[in-house]
Amino acid sequence: MIYLDNGATTVQKPLSVAKAVFNVLSSEEYGNPSRGAYPIAVNANEVVYQTRQKVARLFNVPDSSLVVFTKNVTEALNTVIKGYLKPGDDVIATAYDHNSVVRPIYQLAAQQVTHSFLPLDPTTNLVDVAALEHLIKPNTKMLVCTHASNVIGNTVDLKQIVEICHRHHVIVVLDAAQTAGVLPIDMQALGIDILCFTGHKSLYGPEGTGGICFRRDLPVEPLISGGSGIDSFNHAMPDRLPERLEGGTINVPGIAGLGAGIGYLLKNDLQVMGKKTIALADQFAHQVQQNSNVKIYTNLAAPHVGTIGLNIAGINSADVSDYLTTQGIATRSGAHCAPLIHHALGTVEQGIVRFSFCSFNTMADVEAASTAVNKIAKMMRENHGE
């Protein structure tokens, strides 16, 4: 199987990731972190601490105590959005955003939290940052944005967004699900207030891992309350990070695997691997874009990750993906849990076929995928007498 659904999860992982998970589960040397002073509890705590350090290094977080672990980016975003915004506040998101952003915002409408969305520029398919100044209100407290669309792969102009928001005292929350591990992200240099990430995509960690990174401690209330290992007689969760937002036992085997995945990226130069991923995606797009029946929605002239969104005229996206599966090629079709971009692009009914590459893909994968797409497009031309 040629796997081109890395935007959902990477199935090809460094061997070190599996070894790290297996070691925690099989060695009988790792217990419950922060729940005891005996050696196997200390071992578990050390694994978690070392992974916090790697996350902090990867994103240039000021201190590893500002790194909070969650089970995925959805939990991270829900924690931040629901834990920071209060009745009467306003929040802005974008037309690129995933349901992990959009649905929590819709839920908060019942608590008198208003919202608006930055639209797409229909000529470029990019988020129209010029509209941001007009959307910010006196009660706007937060802007949440995905760094790169999970449907078409284009990135937002983060530098401009941060500059405008901070001028109006609005915090910026970045959903880095599609960019962590592909693009370098420096929280301090970029001025990102909160970054939410998932471990199982381009960080090459196991599913069930993710987290929140803070540039400074902000008053985010916990989504989950429970045991923290400290301050047990307090009716509320501890005030300090990361314990305030980490109720219950955390995923030590998964976090060990995440640490190994990040370690692999740091060792092998994230920027080099990311450029390879994007180059593969661009080569694929180049080899199919000459077909008149192929419509590419990704703006290849603008910054993007290794994701290409396209359709073949007259064919539902699910049918294209089904055909590609018969050719041994795994892609994703449909709405991709991102309804706003489909409304903007006019693809609500057809959906979009997504080809998302990773650094483990090869030029042979590109050749096979482009050949298969060109074959479908050719059949469409012949069926229509072109």
C-alpha positions as CSV (number, residue, x, y, z in Angstrom):
1,M,0.0,0.0,0.0
2,I,1.3,3.5,-1.0
3,Y,0.1,5.5,2.0
4,L,-0.8,9.1,1.2
5,D,-3.0,9.9,4.2
6,N,-0.4,11.3,6.5
7,G,-2.6,14.3,7.2
8,A,-4.8,11.9,9.2
9,T,-1.9,10.0,10.9
10,T,1.5,8.7,9.9
11,V,1.6,4.9,9.7
12,Q,5.4,4.8,8.9
13,K,7.2,5.6,12.2
14,P,10.9,5.5,13.1
15,L,11.7,2.2,14.8
16,S,12.8,4.0,17.9
17,V,9.1,5.0,18.5
18,A,7.9,1.4,18.7
19,K,10.9,0.5,20.8
20,A,10.2,3.3,23.3
21,V,6.6,2.3,23.7
22,F,7.5,-1.4,24.0
23,N,10.2,-0.7,26.6
24,V,7.8,1.1,28.9
25,L,5.2,-1.7,28.6
26,S,7.5,-4.7,28.8
27,S,10.4,-3.8,31.1
28,E,8.4,-3.6,34.3
29,E,10.5,-0.6,35.1
30,Y,7.9,2.2,34.6
31,G,5.1,3.0,37.0
32,N,2.8,6.0,37.6
33,P,4.6,9.3,37.3
34,S,4.4,11.8,40.2
35,R,2.6,9.1,42.3
36,G,5.5,7.8,44.3
37,A,9.2,8.1,45.2
38,Y,10.2,4.5,44.4
39,P,12.4,3.8,41.4
40,I,9.8,2.7,38.8
41,A,7.6,5.7,39.6
42,V,10.7,8.0,39.2
43,N,11.6,6.3,35.9
44,A,8.2,7.1,34.5
45,N,8.4,10.7,35.7
46,E,11.8,11.0,34.1
47,V,10.4,9.8,30.7
48,V,7.6,12.3,30.9
49,Y,10.0,15.1,31.9
50,Q,12.5,14.3,29.1
51,T,9.7,14.4,26.6
52,R,8.5,17.8,27.9
53,Q,12.0,19.0,27.4
54,K,12.0,17.8,23.8
55,V,8.7,19.5,23.1
56,A,9.9,22.7,24.6
57,R,13.1,22.5,22.5
58,L,11.1,21.8,19.3
59,F,8.7,24.8,19.7
60,N,11.0,27.0,21.7
61,V,8.8,27.1,24.7
62,P,10.3,29.2,27.5
63,D,10.1,26.4,30.1
64,S,9.1,22.8,30.0
65,S,6.6,23.3,32.8
66,L,4.6,25.2,30.2
67,V,4.1,22.0,28.2
68,V,0.9,20.1,29.0
69,F,0.2,16.6,27.7
70,T,-3.3,15.7,26.3
71,K,-4.5,12.7,24.3
72,N,-4.7,14.6,21.0
73,V,-5.0,18.1,19.5
74,T,-8.8,18.0,19.8
75,E,-8.6,17.7,23.6
76,A,-5.9,20.4,23.6
77,L,-8.0,22.8,21.6
78,N,-11.2,22.1,23.6
79,T,-9.2,22.7,26.9
80,V,-7.9,26.0,25.7
81,I,-11.1,27.4,24.0
82,K,-13.5,26.3,26.7
83,G,-11.1,27.0,29.6
84,Y,-10.2,30.6,28.6
85,L,-13.3,32.1,27.1
86,K,-16.0,33.4,29.4
87,P,-19.6,34.6,28.8
88,G,-19.6,37.9,27.0
89,D,-16.3,37.2,25.2
90,D,-15.8,37.1,21.5
91,V,-13.6,34.7,19.5
92,I,-12.3,34.6,15.9
93,A,-11.4,31.5,13.9
94,T,-10.9,31.0,10.1
95,A,-12.5,29.2,7.2
96,Y,-9.6,26.8,7.2
97,D,-10.4,25.5,10.7
98,H,-11.2,21.9,11.6
99,N,-14.2,20.8,13.7
100,S,-11.9,20.5,16.7
101,V,-11.9,24.3,16.7
102,V,-15.3,25.0,15.1
103,R,-17.5,22.8,17.3
104,P,-16.2,24.0,20.7
105,I,-16.8,27.6,19.5
106,Y,-20.3,26.7,18.4
107,Q,-20.9,25.1,21.8
108,L,-19.8,28.2,23.6
109,A,-22.5,30.2,21.8
110,A,-24.9,28.8,24.4
111,Q,-22.8,30.6,27.0
112,Q,-23.1,34.0,25.2
113,V,-19.6,33.7,23.6
114,T,-19.9,35.3,20.1
115,H,-17.7,34.3,17.2
116,S,-16.8,35.1,13.6
117,F,-14.6,33.5,10.9
118,L,-11.9,35.0,8.7
119,P,-13.1,34.2,5.2
120,L,-11.1,32.9,2.2
121,D,-10.0,35.1,-0.6
122,P,-11.7,33.4,-3.6
123,T,-8.9,34.3,-6.0
124,T,-6.2,32.7,-4.0
125,N,-7.9,30.2,-1.6
126,L,-5.9,31.8,1.2
127,V,-7.3,33.1,4.5
128,D,-8.1,36.8,4.0
129,V,-6.1,38.3,6.9
130,A,-6.9,41.8,5.7
131,A,-10.4,41.2,7.1
132,L,-9.1,40.6,10.6
133,E,-9.0,44.3,11.7
134,H,-12.8,44.6,10.9
135,L,-13.7,41.5,12.9
136,I,-12.0,42.4,16.1
137,K,-14.3,43.8,18.7
138,P,-13.7,45.4,22.1
139,N,-14.7,42.0,23.7
140,T,-12.6,39.8,21.4
141,K,-10.3,37.8,23.6
142,M,-8.9,35.0,21.3
143,L,-8.1,34.2,17.8
144,V,-7.8,30.5,17.0
145,C,-6.3,29.4,13.7
146,T,-5.0,26.3,12.1
147,H,-1.5,26.8,10.9
148,A,-2.2,24.9,7.7
149,S,-5.4,23.7,6.2
150,N,-5.9,19.9,6.6
151,V,-7.8,19.9,3.3
152,I,-5.6,21.9,0.9
153,G,-2.4,22.4,2.9
154,N,-1.9,26.1,2.6
155,T,-0.7,28.0,5.6
156,V,-2.0,31.2,7.2
157,D,0.0,34.4,7.4
158,L,0.9,33.9,11.0
159,K,3.2,36.8,11.4
160,Q,0.6,39.3,10.3
161,I,-2.2,37.6,12.3
162,V,-0.1,37.8,15.5
163,E,0.9,41.4,14.9
164,I,-2.7,42.5,14.4
165,C,-4.1,40.5,17.4
166,H,-1.4,41.6,19.8
167,R,-2.0,45.2,18.9
168,H,-5.6,44.7,20.1
169,H,-4.6,42.6,23.1
170,V,-6.1,39.4,21.6
171,I,-4.3,36.1,22.3
172,V,-3.4,33.8,19.4
173,V,-4.0,30.1,19.7
174,L,-2.3,28.0,17.0
175,D,-3.6,24.6,15.9
176,A,-0.3,23.0,14.6
177,A,-1.8,19.6,13.8
178,Q,-0.7,19.8,10.2
179,T,2.6,21.7,10.6
180,A,4.3,20.3,13.8
181,G,7.2,18.3,12.4
182,V,6.9,19.7,8.9
183,L,7.6,23.4,9.4
184,P,9.9,25.0,12.1
185,I,7.7,26.7,14.7
186,D,9.3,29.1,17.2
187,M,6.7,30.2,19.7
188,Q,8.8,33.0,21.1
189,A,10.0,34.5,17.8
190,L,6.5,34.2,16.3
191,G,4.7,35.5,19.4
192,I,2.3,32.5,19.6
193,D,0.5,32.6,22.9
194,I,-0.7,29.0,22.9
195,L,0.2,26.2,20.6
196,C,-1.8,23.0,20.4
197,F,-0.3,19.9,18.7
198,T,-0.9,16.2,18.1
199,G,1.7,13.6,18.4
200,H,0.6,11.0,15.8
201,K,1.1,12.9,12.6
202,S,4.4,14.5,11.5
203,L,5.9,14.2,15.0
204,Y,5.8,10.4,14.3
205,G,4.5,9.6,17.8
206,P,1.8,7.1,18.7
207,E,-1.9,7.9,18.5
208,G,-3.3,9.1,21.8
209,T,-0.7,11.8,22.3
210,G,-0.8,15.5,22.0
211,G,-0.4,18.7,24.0
212,I,-0.6,22.4,24.8
213,C,2.4,24.7,24.9
214,F,2.1,28.1,26.6
215,R,4.4,31.1,25.9
216,R,3.5,32.2,29.4
217,D,1.0,30.9,31.9
218,L,-2.5,32.1,31.0
219,P,-5.7,31.6,33.0
220,V,-7.0,28.4,31.3
221,E,-9.4,26.4,33.5
222,P,-9.1,22.6,33.3
223,L,-11.4,20.6,31.1
224,I,-10.9,17.6,33.3
225,S,-10.5,17.5,37.1
226,G,-9.1,14.7,39.1
227,G,-5.9,13.3,40.6
228,S,-2.8,15.3,40.0
229,G,-0.3,13.7,42.4
230,I,0.0,17.0,44.4
231,D,-2.2,19.2,46.5
232,S,-4.7,16.4,47.2
233,F,-6.8,18.3,49.8
234,N,-7.5,21.2,47.5
235,H,-11.1,21.1,46.1
236,A,-9.8,22.4,42.8
237,M,-7.0,21.4,40.5
238,P,-3.5,22.9,41.5
239,D,-2.9,26.4,40.3
240,R,0.4,25.6,38.6
241,L,1.2,24.2,35.2
242,P,1.3,21.5,33.9
243,E,-0.6,19.8,36.8
244,R,-3.6,22.2,36.5
245,L,-4.5,20.8,33.1
246,E,-3.3,17.2,33.5
247,G,-6.1,15.5,35.6
248,G,-5.5,11.8,36.0
249,T,-2.8,9.4,34.9
250,I,-1.1,10.5,31.7
251,N,-0.2,8.2,28.8
252,V,3.4,7.2,29.8
253,P,3.9,4.7,27.0
254,G,2.6,7.1,24.4
255,I,4.6,10.0,25.7
256,A,7.7,7.8,25.6
257,G,7.0,7.1,21.9
258,L,6.3,10.8,21.3
259,G,9.7,11.6,22.8
260,A,11.3,9.2,20.5
261,G,9.5,10.6,17.5
262,I,10.6,14.2,18.3
263,G,14.1,12.9,19.0
264,Y,14.2,11.5,15.5
265,L,13.1,14.9,14.1
266,L,15.7,16.8,16.1
267,K,18.4,14.4,15.1
268,N,17.6,14.3,11.4
269,D,16.9,18.0,10.9
270,L,13.2,18.8,10.8
271,Q,13.6,21.5,8.1
272,V,15.3,19.1,5.7
273,M,12.6,16.5,6.2
274,G,9.9,19.0,5.8
275,K,11.3,20.4,2.6
276,K,11.5,16.8,1.2
277,T,7.8,16.3,2.1
278,I,6.7,19.5,0.4
279,A,8.9,18.7,-2.7
280,L,7.2,15.4,-3.1
281,A,3.7,17.0,-2.9
282,D,4.7,19.7,-5.4
283,Q,6.1,17.1,-7.8
284,F,2.8,15.1,-7.6
285,A,0.8,18.3,-8.2
286,H,3.0,19.2,-11.2
287,Q,2.4,15.8,-12.8
288,V,-1.4,16.0,-12.6
289,Q,-2.2,19.7,-13.0
290,Q,-1.9,19.6,-16.8
291,N,-5.1,17.6,-17.0
292,S,-8.1,19.7,-17.9
293,N,-10.3,17.4,-15.8
294,V,-8.1,17.8,-12.7
295,K,-8.8,20.8,-10.4
296,I,-6.2,21.5,-7.7
297,Y,-7.4,23.7,-4.8
298,T,-4.0,24.0,-3.2
299,N,-2.4,27.3,-4.0
300,L,1.0,26.0,-5.1
301,A,2.4,29.5,-5.4
302,A,1.8,30.3,-1.7
303,P,3.3,28.6,1.4
304,H,1.9,25.1,2.0
305,V,2.8,21.8,3.6
306,G,2.9,18.4,1.9
307,T,-0.9,18.2,1.3
308,I,-2.6,18.6,-2.1
309,G,-6.4,18.8,-2.4
310,L,-7.9,18.1,-5.8
311,N,-10.9,16.8,-7.7
312,I,-11.5,15.1,-11.0
313,A,-14.4,16.7,-12.9
314,G,-17.7,14.8,-12.8
315,I,-16.5,12.3,-10.2
316,N,-17.4,12.3,-6.5
317,S,-14.3,12.4,-4.3
318,A,-15.2,9.2,-2.6
319,D,-15.3,7.3,-5.9
320,V,-11.8,8.6,-6.8
321,S,-10.4,7.4,-3.5
322,D,-12.1,4.1,-3.8
323,Y,-10.5,3.6,-7.3
324,L,-7.1,4.6,-5.9
325,T,-7.5,2.0,-3.2
326,T,-7.9,-0.7,-5.8
327,Q,-4.6,0.5,-7.2
328,G,-3.0,0.2,-3.7
329,I,-3.0,3.9,-3.0
330,A,-4.5,5.2,0.3
331,T,-5.9,8.8,0.2
332,R,-8.7,10.6,2.1
333,S,-11.9,11.9,0.5
334,G,-14.9,13.8,1.6
335,A,-15.2,16.8,4.0
336,H,-12.2,16.1,6.2
337,C,-14.0,17.4,9.3
338,A,-13.5,20.9,7.9
339,P,-16.9,22.1,6.7
340,L,-16.2,25.9,6.3
341,I,-13.5,25.5,3.6
342,H,-15.9,23.3,1.6
343,H,-18.6,26.0,1.7
344,A,-16.0,28.5,0.6
345,L,-14.6,26.3,-2.3
346,G,-18.1,25.1,-3.4
347,T,-17.2,21.4,-2.7
348,V,-19.8,20.5,-0.2
349,E,-21.4,17.9,-2.4
350,Q,-18.3,16.6,-4.2
351,G,-15.9,16.8,-1.4
352,I,-12.1,16.8,-2.1
353,V,-9.5,14.1,-2.5
354,R,-6.6,14.7,-0.3
355,F,-3.1,13.5,-1.0
356,S,-0.9,14.1,2.1
357,F,2.8,13.1,2.0
358,C,5.4,12.6,4.7
359,S,9.2,12.3,4.7
360,F,9.0,8.5,4.4
361,N,7.3,8.7,1.0
362,T,9.3,8.4,-2.2
363,M,9.4,9.6,-5.8
364,A,8.1,6.1,-6.7
365,D,5.0,6.9,-4.6
366,V,4.6,10.2,-6.5
367,E,4.9,8.4,-9.9
368,A,2.3,5.8,-8.9
369,A,-0.2,8.3,-7.5
370,S,0.1,10.7,-10.4
371,T,-0.2,7.9,-13.0
372,A,-3.4,6.7,-11.3
373,V,-4.9,10.2,-11.2
374,N,-4.0,10.8,-14.8
375,K,-5.6,7.5,-15.8
376,I,-8.9,8.5,-14.2
377,A,-8.8,11.9,-15.9
378,K,-8.1,10.3,-19.2
379,M,-11.1,8.0,-18.8
380,M,-13.2,11.0,-18.1
381,R,-12.1,12.7,-21.3
382,E,-12.7,9.6,-23.4
383,N,-16.1,9.1,-21.9
384,H,-17.0,12.7,-22.8
385,G,-15.6,12.4,-26.3
386,E,-12.7,14.9,-25.7
